[in-house]
Amino acid sequence: MNRPFSTSALICAVLLSLPLPAGAVEIFAGPVRAEVVRVVDGDTIAVEARPWPGQIVETLVRVRGVDTPELRSSCGAEKEAANIAKAYVISLLREGETVELREIAGDKYFGRVVANVGLPDHRDLSTLLLTGGYAVPYDGGRKTPFACPSS
């Protein structure tokens, strides 16, 4: 066995297995084709992604750059706004349609991915949500609370 090669291989394996530094985010540029399985809410969709030939990965995708009202809110006005945002996304994305995911990363809880979502007609979902007033900008930090009228 060639000793310099095995030492180099071992060093590479160790370096590749180390976690990313705190605050570092690994982003896959894409694009990755994905079929819409369902719309979860205004800023999350379930998809079957096809990252490489013969492979299908079902995952939840959080739409990058936006936050929509929460469906599970205790505020009636927020629930109503959340249902309207979800209905809007449903009107844009039919089950089985192909979308394009770009700038794909794990979300802060790693229960889903965060990505830019391109619609079949090449429009950007986050841009449509923002310009339509269904969402507010979101950078992954602290969320802007929904302004719920007092009872």
C-alpha positions in Angstrom: 0.0 0.0 0.0 1.3 3.5 -0.9 1.7 5.2 2.5 1.6 8.9 1.3 -1.7 8.1 -0.4 -3.3 6.4 2.6 -2.2 9.3 4.9 -3.6 11.9 2.5 -6.9 9.9 2.1 -7.2 9.7 5.9 -6.6 13.4 6.3 -9.2 14.2 3.6 -11.8 11.9 5.2 -11.3 13.5 8.6 -11.6 17.0 7.2 -14.7 16.2 5.2 -16.4 14.6 8.2 -16.0 17.7 10.4 -19.1 19.9 10.9 -19.3 23.3 9.3 -18.2 26.2 11.5 -21.0 27.8 13.5 -23.0 30.1 11.4 -21.8 28.5 8.1 -24.6 27.3 5.8 -24.0 24.8 3.1 -26.0 25.9 0.0 -26.5 23.7 -3.0 -27.0 26.1 -6.0 -29.3 23.7 -8.0 -31.5 23.7 -9.9 -33.3 20.6 -8.7 -36.5 19.6 -10.4 -39.3 18.7 -7.9 -43.0 17.7 -8.2 -45.4 19.4 -5.9 -47.0 16.9 -3.5 -49.1 19.4 -1.6 -49.1 22.9 -0.2 -48.6 22.9 3.5 -49.1 26.6 4.2 -48.3 29.9 2.6 -44.5 29.5 2.9 -44.0 25.7 2.9 -44.7 23.0 0.2 -44.1 19.3 0.2 -42.3 18.0 -2.9 -40.7 14.9 -4.5 -37.3 16.2 -5.6 -35.2 14.5 -8.2 -31.7 15.5 -7.3 -30.1 12.9 -9.6 -31.3 10.2 -12.1 -33.3 7.5 -10.6 -33.6 9.1 -7.2 -36.6 10.7 -5.6 -36.5 12.5 -2.2 -39.7 13.6 -0.5 -39.1 16.7 1.6 -40.7 19.9 2.9 -39.5 23.1 1.3 -39.6 26.4 3.2 -39.8 29.2 0.6 -36.7 31.4 1.0 -37.1 35.0 2.0 -40.7 35.1 3.1 -42.9 34.5 6.1 -46.6 34.1 5.9 -49.2 34.1 8.8 -49.5 30.9 10.8 -52.4 28.5 10.4 -52.1 27.5 14.0 -52.3 31.0 15.5 -54.6 31.8 18.3 -55.5 35.0 16.5 -58.5 34.6 14.2 -57.3 37.4 11.9 -53.9 35.7 11.5 -55.6 32.3 10.8 -57.7 33.9 8.1 -54.7 35.6 6.5 -52.8 32.2 6.7 -55.7 30.4 4.9 -55.7 33.2 2.2 -52.0 32.9 1.7 -52.2 29.1 1.4 -55.1 29.3 -1.1 -53.0 31.7 -3.1 -50.1 29.3 -3.3 -52.5 26.4 -4.1 -53.8 28.6 -7.0 -50.2 28.8 -8.3 -49.0 25.2 -7.7 -51.1 22.2 -8.7 -50.3 18.8 -7.3 -47.9 17.0 -9.7 -46.6 20.2 -11.3 -42.8 20.5 -11.6 -41.1 23.4 -9.8 -37.4 24.3 -9.7 -35.5 24.6 -6.5 -32.4 26.8 -6.2 -30.1 27.9 -3.5 -31.1 24.9 -1.4 -30.0 24.7 2.3 -31.1 23.0 5.5 -33.4 25.1 7.6 -32.5 26.0 11.2 -34.4 22.9 12.5 -33.4 20.6 9.7 -36.9 19.2 9.3 -37.1 20.7 5.9 -35.0 22.6 3.3 -35.0 26.3 2.5 -35.0 27.1 -1.2 -36.0 29.6 -3.9 -38.9 28.1 -5.7 -39.4 28.7 -9.4 -42.8 28.1 -10.8 -43.5 26.2 -14.1 -43.8 29.6 -15.8 -40.4 30.7 -14.3 -41.9 33.2 -11.9 -40.4 33.2 -8.4 -42.8 32.1 -5.6 -41.4 34.4 -2.9 -41.6 37.4 -5.2 -45.2 36.7 -5.9 -46.0 36.2 -2.2 -44.3 39.5 -1.3 -45.8 41.6 -4.1 -49.2 40.2 -3.5 -49.1 41.1 0.2 -49.4 37.5 1.4 -46.0 37.5 3.1 -43.4 39.7 4.7 -39.7 39.5 4.1 -37.9 37.0 6.3 -34.1 36.4 6.6 -34.2 33.4 8.9 -33.9 35.4 12.1 -36.6 36.7 14.4 -40.0 36.7 12.8 -42.2 39.8 12.6 -45.3 39.2 14.8 -48.6 39.3 13.1 -50.6 42.4 14.1 -53.6 40.9 15.6 -56.5 43.2 16.6 -57.3 43.2 20.4 -60.5 41.5 21.3 
